[in-house]
């Protein structure tokens, strides 16, 4: 670590120590309304007091969906990037540091977390321990252990949670579940899922950029880095393209996996895989000179193979993930001219009695060939629908905050889903080998190097 890094860490520790003390005091002095007046009691107005952290990107859409509530506080480490959102909610107090926000705002009921992936868990955990309901963008964490910790903390503190995989509230996933449970294609032992991601530069630079341009005016780069190892600011990280970098994002699988894999995870009643293996596109440094992955950016393309045991009357199943332009073989039964999935990706279920395909978010499920769809009589809906479908995902969370009944993608469901997705990334980090996974103990049993990445190491001054 260079001198600049040490100075940055020292500053962060000093400020964090002060704010952490205030946050801890708040955690013991603020009694959530639901404790005073019954489950999920709301203010006399019937509206929740909502705060949001990370509002310059996807967060602004989440806030818009909650704009019928009281938006009381907005936080973003780069105010210029978020100024348009700040202007839309002039009544909300604005902050750079979420810890200062929690320290000063005594009336927050619920928090939206829409920061880069590597800071989801620290922010969400702070809110949960203070008794705040949380809506966290997908994936809910950057590592397997973080996802498990958030799930257990939400259960312990009895807060309402929702992960931002909006397809979970849509009709498509529910239809896929109902058809598969109805036996529409028989027992399923093979599934393929794919995406068009990445749609950002990835797997091009294998080294960190050497240029050190100035940090944008007003931005707190130390806060943006958060628990990751310090490095100089560069526009290749912010805004948006952080998804490509291992330290900050979760790549193609993290971006779309919680959307696309939701349908098979739910319909096939999956939980922990018993093994995961990945293969990746190769970097080349010259003619016949393959370059080992440096684990700075995710590869251009990956294939991840999961194996799940038999469960609840369903047979062992193998699930394969494809990204970066790679797709599974086109089924012979699929009519010419029909596309595989949709523009974002899709899922193909291979049953012993037929095929079922859907798009991203479980959209537009159909049996293959179309003649099978024409003769199939779907069962009556048995999976409760969410008003507004995908577009009602945030409102489903708000409803749950008020009536105390679980939301569609609460952490008891989305936590294990996120763990499955993040286990895939662990296999991408250690390609061309099979990682054996003990899900209950959260341990890679045959590869100590990979097991070391189940639990992340935080920069000094940051903890979960």
N, C-alpha and C positions, 0 to 999 in steps of 0.2 A: 504494500500500500504506500503511495507517495504522500508527501507532506500535505498536499492539497486535500487528499482523502481524509487524512487524520484530522485536519482542521474542520472539515465538513462534518465528520462524525462527532467531534467534540461539541460543535455548535448544536448538532441535533440532539445529543444526549442531554445537554444543559436545558434546552427548551423543553424537551420531552419530559424530563424529570419534573419540571414545574407543572406542565399541563397534565401529566399522568396523575399527579397528586390531586389536582382539581377534579379530574374525571373520576378518580376513585372516591373522592368525597361525595361527588354527585351520585355515584352509584349507591351509596349508603343513605343519602338524605332524601333523594327523590323517590317517592313511592308511586309506582305506576297507577294510573286511574283504575285499571281493571282490578287492582288489589283493594282499592278503597271502596269500589262500588260494584263488584261483580265482574265476571269475565268480559274483557274487551270493552269496558264502558268508555264511551266517547264524551267529549265536552258537551255542555248544555245545548250548543248549537247543533249537535249531531254530526259534527265534522271532526275529522282527525287533524292533528297538527303534524304536518309532513315536513321532513328535512330531506335533502338530497346531497350526496357527495359524488362529484364527477358529473358535471352537468353540461359540458361542452359537446359531447358526442351523443351516444345512445340515451344517456340520462335525460336529455331534454324531451325525448319521446315518452319516456316513463313518467316524467313530471306532468306532461300535457294530459296524459290519461288519468292523472290524479288531481287535475286542476279544480275539480269540484270540491276538494277538501281545502283546508287552510295550509297554504305553502308558506311556512314560517322561516325557513333557513335554507340557504343554498351555499354550497362549498365547492370550490375548484382551485387547484394550485396554479392555474393559468387564467387569471381573470379576463384578460383580453380575448382568449379563446371562448370564454363563456359569457361575454358581455351581452350578447343578444338575449340569452336566457335570463340573465339578471334583470335586464330591462323589462321583460315580460311580466315579472313578478316583483314590482317595486316595493311591495309590503314586506318581502322576505329580507331578513338580515343576511349579509353575504360574508363569506370567510374564505381563507386559503387553507387553513389547517382544521381538519375535522375534529381534532381534540379540543381546540379552542371553542369550536362550535358547541360540542357536547358540554364543555365546562360552563358556557355562558347561557345557553338556551335551556331553560328549566322545564319547558312545557312540550317538548317533542314527544309525540306518541309513536311515530313510525319513521323509518329511514330507508331511502332508496340508495343503493350503492352501485354506481355505474362507472367505476374507475377502471384503469387497466387491470388485467387479471391478477397480477402479482400483489395488488393491495386489497383485493376483495376481502380476504379472510381477516386481516388485522382490523379493518374498519368495521366489518360486520360483527366480529367478536366483541369489540368495544360496545357497540350498540346493544347486542344481545345481553351482555352482562349488566347493562344499565336498565334492562327491562323493556327495551324498545323493539317493536315489531320490525322486521327487515324484509326488503325486497332486494335481492342481489342478482346482478346480471350473470349470465352463464359464461363459462362454468363458474360455479359458486366459489371456487378456490383455485389456486395455482398448483397444488399438490394433493396427493391422496390423503395424507394425514390431516391437512387443513380441512378438507371436506368432511372427514370423520369428526374432527373436533367441533366444527360448526353444527353438525347434526346433533351431536350429543349435548352441546351447550344450549341449543334452541329447545331441546326436550327438557333439560334441567330447569331452564328459566321460564318455560311455558310461554314463549312468545310465538306470535304468528309469523310464518316465513313463506316466502315464495321465491323460486329461482326464475330468471327471465327467459325461460324456454316457452314462448307463448303458444307453440303448437300443442302443448300439454292441455291447454284450455279449448283447443279446436275440436270439431266433430270428427276430423279425419282419423286421429289416433284412436278415438273411441270406436269408430266403425271397424278399424283394423282389429282391435281387440275382440269385438263382438263376433266378427266373422271367423277369426281363428278359433275362438272358444266354441263356436258353433260347429267346428270341424269342416269348414268350407274347403280346405285343402289338405286335411288329414294331419298326421304328425309331421312336425317340421324339424329337420336335422341340419339344415343349411340355410344361412341368411347372408345376403350381400348388401352392403350400404356404401354409398359413394357421394361425393360432393364435387362441385366445380372449384372449391377453394384450393389453393390460395388465389385471391384476386388482388394481392399486394406483392411487392418485391420480396422474395424469399428464396433462400438457398442459392443466392447469387454471390453475396459477400460472405466469405467464411472467416474473415477477420473483422474486428471492430474498426470503425472508421478512425483514421489517424488525425483528421482535422478537428479542431476544437473551436468552433464558432461560438460567439457570445450567446449566453442564455437569453431568450426573448425577454424584453423589458417587463418587469412585474411578475415573472414566473418564479416560483420557488422550486428549483430543480432538486434540491435535497429532499423535499417532501414528495416530489414525483417519483424519485428513485425509491423512497420508502425502505422496505426491508431488504431490497436487492443490494448487491455489492456496488459501491459508488463507481461511477465512470463519468467522463465529461459529457455535457449536453451535445446532442447532434440531432438535426431534423429528421434523420432516418429512424429515430425512435418516436418522436412526437411531432404532430398528432397522427394517430391512426396506425402507422406502420409498426408500432410496438408489438403487434400480434406475431410478427415474424421472428422475434428474438426470444430465445429460451428464458432469459432472466425476467422477462416482463409478460410475455404472452403464452398462449398454449397452442399456437399454430392452427392448421386447418381442422384438425380433430377437435381442438378446444372450441373453435369458433362455431362449427356446425354440428359437431357430434351430439351435443345435448338436444339439438333439434331433430336430427335425422335418426339417431339411435333411440329416441324416446319410444317410437312405435314398437320396435322389437323388444326393448327392455320391458315395456309394460305388457304387451300381448303375450310374450313368452315367459313372463314372471321370472325374469333374470335377476341375479344379484351379483355375487362375486364370481369372476371367471376362475378356473383352476390353472389356466396357463394363457400366456399372451406372447406372441412373437411378431416382430416387425422387420420389414425390409425397406430400404430407402434408395432413392436415386443417388448415384455416385458423383462426388466432386472430382474434377480432374485438374491437376496443376500443370499438365503438359502432355505430350504424346506418350501414352502408356505409363502415365504417372498418376495413378489414383491417389486422391488426397483423403485421408481419414477424416470423418466428421469432427469438427472442432466444437460442436455444440454451442455455437454462438447464435446461428439462425437455424430454423427448422429446414428440413430438406425441401426440394422442389416438389417431390411427390413421395408418397408412402403407401405401403400396404400393411395392415395390421390384422393379425389373425387371433381371434379369441376362441377359447374352448370353455363351454359351460357344462356343468354336470346335469344329470337328470334331476328334475324337480317337479313336485306337485303333479305327478302323472304325466309329465312331458319328458321326451327322451333327451339325451345329451345332444347339444347343438353346437355347431361351429359357425361363428359369425366373422365375416371378413369385411374390413373397412378399406376403401380405396379413395385416394385424393390426388390432386395435382394433375388432372387429366386422365388418370387411370380409371378404368371401369371394369366391372365383371363381364364375362362373355354374354353377348346378347342371346336371350333364350330363343330357341328355334320356334317355340310356340307364339312368340310375339310377332304380330303382323307387320309386314313391311310398311314403312311410313310412320309407325308409332314410335315416339321417342321413349327412351329409358328415363323414367322419373320425370322431373321438371328441370327448370333452368338452374336450380340450386343443388340438385342431387336427387337421391331416391333410395328406396329399399326394395329388395326382391326377396320374398319368402319362398323357399322351395319346400313344398310339402309332398308327401308320398301319394297324394291324390290330385295335385295341381299346383299352380303358381299364383301368388298374389303380389302385386306391385303397387307402391304408392310413391308420392313425391316427398319433398322436404316437408317437415311438420306433419307428416302423415296425410298430406293432402291427396285428394282424388284417388282413393284406393280402388283398384280394379282387379278382377280375376283375369288370368291369361290362359287361353286366348279369349277374345271378346265373346265368342260363342258361349263360353263357360259363364261369363257374367250375365248373359241374357237368360240363361236357364236357372241361375241361382236365385233363391228366395231368401234374402237376408232376414235374420231374426229381428224381433221387435227390440228396440233400444233398451238396454239394461244398464248402461253406463251413464250416469247422470250427466246431462249437458250443462255447459257453462254459458250463461247469457252473454251474447256477444262473441262467443267462440274465441279465436285467437286475439281479436281486438278487445276482448273483455278480460284479458289476463291480469292486468293491474287492478281492475275493478273487482275481480274475484279475490284478490289479496285484500283490498279495502273491505269488502264484504266480510271476509274472515276475521279481520281485525275487529270488526264491530260485533259480529255474532258469535265469535269464538270457535266456529266450526272450521275444520282444516281447509286450506286452499288447495288448488289442483296440483301444484308442484311444490308442496311443502317439503322441508328438508328431510323428513323421514322417507320421502320418495326420491327427491332430486339429489340428496346426498349420495346414496349408493349409485345412482346414475352417473353423477360426476366422478365418483371413484372409478367406475368402469372406464369412462372416457380418459381420465388422467393416467390410468394404468396403461392404456394404449400408447400414450406419449412416453411412458417409461420404456416400453418396448422399442419405440423409435429411437430413443437415446442409446439403447443397447441392441442394435439390429443383428439379424442373422443368428439369433440364439433364442431358445424358448425359456421364458421366465416362468417359473412355477410359483403360483401365488396362493398364500394362505390368507384368505380375505378376513376371516374372523380375527386373526392375530395381526393382520395388516403387515405381512412380511413376505418378501421374495426369499424363498427357501434355498435357491440354488445359485444365487449370484450376489455376493456381498456388495459388489460395486453398485449394482442397480438398487439394492435394498437401502443403500445410503441416501438415495434421492427420494425415498418415500417421505422422509421427514426433512423439510428444508432447513438450511442454516440462515438465520437472519443477521442482517448487519447490526453492529453494536448499537444499542439504544432502541431496538425494535424487538418485540415479542408478540406472541399470539395470546 
